[in-house]
Amino acid sequence: MKETVKRRYDNTRRLAQVRATRLRVIEAAKALFIEYGYLATTLESVADAADVALPTLYRLFRSKRALLTAVLETSFVGDDEPIAFADRPAVQAARSEPDPSRLLSAFAGIARAFMSRSSGILHVLVTAAQVDAEAADLLAEIRRQRHAGQSRIVAALVERGALDPSLDPAEAADFVYLLWSPDAHRILTVERGWTPEQYEAWLARAVCRTLLAR
């Protein structure tokens, strides 16, 4: 009598489909948030734009805030891979750069790419935070994380003995937080019409002149 061989269930295809659907919802939500604002965009409109059933959307994202968080996270890093921004190869390579000027220039390039992906949705969050408590909490956490992450740039300069000795590291971290802010990027690229290349070149010059020892 032949033994029954149980076939192992392979859900790779299903997981890929779920991931593709999730990304489609995120992309649709980002476009609608930027065009109409966070508060005016409904989950129903996102489901329609992404061509998914509303119950499916709720299974993927338990709330509108969860969807906004996913939009922000994918905008920050450029994909949905479970790799933190600080662990990305470009960031790791920049932090390991021995030359302080090249280190800061590398981070200026990273900032340009980051802002190009996320400036619009961050502006949506700032606007929503003025009237929505959950959005305000999310914005405060993002700002806290941004300051903490950018402080590591100053720490890298201190390790190399390259920080201007007249600057306190905490003060220098605040300078980086200001120069690398979405507000500065929006003023220059949206209000003043600078190109991404102009923004990156300015940022590299500004941080080098502000932070490095003469």
C-alpha positions in Angstrom: 0.0 0.0 0.0 1.4 3.3 -1.0 2.0 5.9 1.6 0.2 9.2 1.1 2.7 12.0 0.5 1.6 15.3 1.9 2.5 18.2 -0.3 3.9 21.2 1.5 1.8 24.3 0.9 3.8 27.0 -0.9 2.3 30.5 -0.2 5.0 32.4 -2.0 2.7 33.5 -4.8 -0.1 34.6 -2.4 2.4 36.6 -0.3 3.6 38.3 -3.5 0.0 39.1 -4.5 -0.7 40.6 -1.0 2.5 42.7 -1.2 1.6 44.0 -4.6 -1.9 44.9 -3.5 -0.5 46.6 -0.4 1.9 48.7 -2.5 -0.9 49.6 -4.9 -3.0 50.9 -2.0 0.0 52.8 -0.6 0.6 54.5 -4.0 -3.0 55.4 -4.4 -3.3 56.8 -0.9 -0.1 58.9 -1.3 -1.5 60.4 -4.5 -4.9 61.2 -2.9 -3.4 62.6 0.3 -1.2 64.9 -1.7 -4.0 66.0 -4.0 -6.8 66.4 -1.5 -5.2 66.4 1.9 -5.2 63.7 4.6 -8.5 64.7 6.3 -10.5 65.0 3.0 -9.3 61.6 1.7 -11.5 58.7 2.8 -10.5 55.0 2.9 -13.3 54.4 0.5 -11.8 56.7 -2.1 -8.4 55.0 -1.6 -10.0 51.6 -2.2 -11.6 52.8 -5.4 -8.4 54.4 -6.7 -6.4 51.2 -5.9 -9.2 49.0 -7.3 -9.4 46.9 -4.2 -12.4 46.0 -2.0 -12.8 48.1 1.1 -12.6 45.0 3.4 -9.3 44.1 1.8 -8.0 47.5 2.5 -9.0 47.2 6.2 -7.3 43.8 6.4 -4.1 45.4 5.1 -4.3 48.6 7.2 -6.4 48.7 10.3 -7.0 52.4 10.2 -6.4 55.6 8.2 -3.5 56.5 10.4 -1.9 53.1 9.8 -2.2 53.7 6.1 -0.6 57.2 6.4 2.2 55.7 8.4 2.8 53.1 5.7 2.8 55.9 3.1 5.4 57.8 5.0 7.6 54.8 5.7 7.7 53.7 2.1 8.3 57.3 1.0 11.2 57.7 3.4 13.2 54.7 2.2 11.8 54.3 -1.4 10.4 50.7 -1.1 8.6 48.4 1.3 11.7 46.3 2.3 11.9 45.8 6.1 15.3 47.6 6.3 15.6 50.7 8.5 16.7 53.9 6.9 19.9 54.0 9.0 20.7 50.4 7.8 20.4 51.2 4.1 23.6 50.7 2.0 23.9 54.4 1.0 23.6 55.6 4.6 26.1 53.0 5.8 28.5 53.9 3.1 28.2 57.7 3.9 28.8 57.1 7.6 31.9 55.0 6.9 33.4 57.7 4.6 36.7 58.8 6.3 36.9 62.2 4.7 34.5 64.7 6.5 33.7 66.8 3.4 32.8 63.7 1.4 30.8 62.3 4.3 28.7 65.4 4.4 28.4 65.6 0.6 27.2 62.0 0.5 24.6 62.7 3.1 23.5 65.8 1.0 22.8 63.4 -1.8 20.9 61.1 0.5 18.8 64.1 1.7 18.1 65.1 -1.9 16.7 61.6 -2.7 14.8 61.4 0.6 13.2 64.8 0.1 12.3 64.1 -3.5 10.3 61.1 -2.3 8.8 62.4 0.8 8.5 66.2 0.8 5.0 66.2 -0.6 3.6 63.7 1.9 5.4 65.3 4.8 3.8 68.6 3.9 0.4 66.8 4.0 1.2 65.5 7.5 2.3 69.0 8.7 -1.0 70.4 7.5 -3.1 67.6 9.0 -1.3 68.0 12.3 -2.7 71.4 12.8 -6.2 70.0 13.3 -5.8 66.3 13.9 -4.3 65.0 17.2 -3.2 61.6 15.7 -1.4 63.4 12.8 0.2 65.7 15.3 1.5 62.8 17.4 2.8 61.1 14.3 4.6 64.3 13.2 6.2 64.8 16.6 7.5 61.2 16.5 8.9 61.6 13.0 10.6 64.8 14.0 12.1 63.2 17.1 13.5 60.3 15.0 14.8 62.7 12.4 16.7 64.7 15.0 18.1 61.5 16.6 19.2 60.2 13.2 20.8 63.4 12.0 22.6 63.7 15.3 24.6 60.7 14.2 26.1 62.7 11.4 27.6 65.1 14.0 28.8 62.1 16.1 30.6 60.9 13.0 32.4 64.2 12.6 33.3 64.2 16.3 34.8 60.7 15.9 37.0 62.1 13.1 38.0 65.2 15.0 36.4 67.2 12.2 33.7 69.2 14.0 34.4 72.9 14.4 35.8 73.2 18.0 33.7 76.3 18.6 30.5 74.2 18.2 28.9 72.2 21.0 27.8 68.8 19.5 24.2 69.4 20.6 24.2 72.8 19.0 25.7 71.3 15.8 23.0 68.6 15.8 20.4 71.4 15.8 22.1 73.1 12.9 21.9 69.8 10.9 18.3 69.4 11.9 17.5 72.9 10.5 19.5 72.6 7.3 18.3 69.1 6.5 14.6 70.0 7.3 11.7 69.4 4.9 10.9 73.1 5.5 14.2 74.3 4.0 13.8 71.8 1.1 10.2 73.0 0.4 11.2 76.7 0.5 14.0 76.2 -2.0 12.5 73.7 -4.4 8.8 74.6 -4.3 8.7 78.3 -3.3 11.9 79.4 -5.0 11.9 76.8 -7.8 15.3 75.3 -7.3 16.2 72.1 -9.1 17.2 69.0 -7.0 20.7 69.5 -8.2 20.8 73.1 -6.9 19.4 71.9 -3.5 21.9 69.2 -3.1 24.9 71.5 -4.0 23.6 74.1 -1.6 23.1 71.6 1.3 26.6 70.2 0.9 28.2 73.6 1.0 26.0 74.8 3.9 26.7 71.9 6.2 30.4 71.8 5.3 30.8 75.6 6.1 28.7 75.3 9.2 30.1 72.2 10.8 33.7 71.6 9.7 36.8 72.9 11.5 38.6 75.5 9.4 
